[in-house]
Amino acid sequence: MRQTGGKLWIWTLIPLLILVGAELLAHRLVHKSVLNRTWYRGALDTAASQNLDFIFVGTSRTMSGIDIGVWEQETERALGEDLVCFNLGRAYAGPVAHHFGLRELVEQYPERMRGCTVLIEFSAGLPEYTWDWDHQWFFAGNTQLIVDYMKFSDFRRFLALPNSFDCEVALATRYFGRPFNLMAGRRVIQQAVDYRGQRALRGLLSNLGAGYRITDSQSGSLENPRLRTDPQGVEQLRKIIRSRVDPTELARQESLTPWEDRIVCQTAEYLLEHGVRVAFYEVVVPSYVWSVHGTEVRRKDRLAFSKWAEAHEIPIIESRFAITDGDFPDLSHLRADKVPDYTRSMVGAFLRTVGENP
């Protein structure tokens, strides 16, 4: 009996030690990951010791379309002071994730955020995602983006909605698994491992004499996120675009008013109430987006949104940057060599709109 008990103790301890070791490794990967440092965790860490001056929020178009280094350099030159700027655009983030992240910044560091300017993505006359609280909160497979800074009251509010059982289970698992990096940081860990593995492989092939060079179509690193630009990926997106601009689909459009019900507008109002400046900035988009927003329904929505923004004294920054559909190699994101000039044009448009004392 003693021998059996001793073996049981050993076989219980070994898996536990492996699990603890894996959790410690996961913590290091998550904490050090580029994706984490360029998301709200990085902004929160910075706000612990410095005021934040400019924050961009939006989708992958913001993430890949605004060169935050160029923005910081140009605004510092124009305003004559050192500035702290963040680009928190993220693919599949949605308005709920940004609402929770900005709320966390304001609640933890109200003095660091007071006077900061939050620039919210805006395309073809309208905010990018116009969700409300009674419907979609996150994109499928991206639950983790909303739970990091979700409160228990938010969790209960979500459960009260008519969601599918799968959605509720996914959110509950992520929410209660937040303390564990193996669970909460699964996607970050996967991307970090993929990125490091690809970099190591490229280095090995280069040392062996291979003329290997990563191409734009392969570029999926954490520093330079892009959609697929290979023929199969582009054709897949073309099918999605064709369905979006189909007259039958456009005829189903419903009005987005009243704007006060939209999460993005409630986020802006929340920020204004806490001394944070807000502006909507126009990210450049290909022509099909204008087609989707060019219906009579959306024209009325644009007019109503403009009136809402004017009533709240929220400026809308439009750069009038010249582009063609050929400047979107994946049919969605601005080509990399255009990004610095586009960012400079946004700095000029911002200063013209709000003045040199924003």
ABEGO torsion letter per residue (X at the ends): XAAAAAAAAAAAAAAAAAAAAAAAAAAAAAAABAAAAABAAAAAAAAAABBBABBBBEBAAAAAABBAAAAAAAAAAAAGBBBBBBBABBBGAEAAAAAAAAAAAAAABAAAABGBBBBBBBBGGBBABABBAABBABBBGAAAAAAAABBAAAAAAAAABBBBAAAAAAAAAAAAAAABAAAAAAAAAAAAAAAAAAAAAAAAAAAAGBBBBBBAAABABAABBBBBABAAAAAAAAAAAAAAABAAAAAABBBAOBAAABAAAAAAAAAAAAGBBBBBBBBBBBAAAAAAAABAAAAAAAAAAAAAAAAAGBBBBBAGBBBBAAABAAGABBBAAAAAAAAAAAAAAAAAAAEABX
